[in-house]
Amino acid sequence: MVDWLTMTIQMVSLAMAVWCLVSTFRDQPMLVPHLVGMGVLWLLVLTQVGVLIAAMIGGDRPDEMVMVVSYLATIALLPPACAVWGFMERSKWGPAVIAFTCFILPVLLVRIEQLWSPVV
């Protein structure tokens, strides 16, 4: 894993979560700037997924390969799915969906890190 990229994803994700929670508490629907933020986050996530897939193809494979691949699929699909869901929900709960997603992404990245390089 690329450590600086993982940290960047986690920080952007948490910033998006706070921003969306503020929108939720202000009773605002999800707007285009929220979608742009999710797009940036998704591009960062796809970069990390691409790096990890390239590492696996290059021979650096974790012990629990199936689990890592399932986590990679989840983090790659979660941001766009929740962005669409949040944008379709035109109440204050649209940003809440995005905030929930953005709190989950850092946890999933930590779990991938644990599986990728386990402590022996």
Secondary structure as UniProt FT lines:
FT   HELIX           3..25
FT   TURN            26..27
FT   HELIX           32..57
FT   TURN            58..59
FT   HELIX           65..88
FT   HELIX           93..116
//
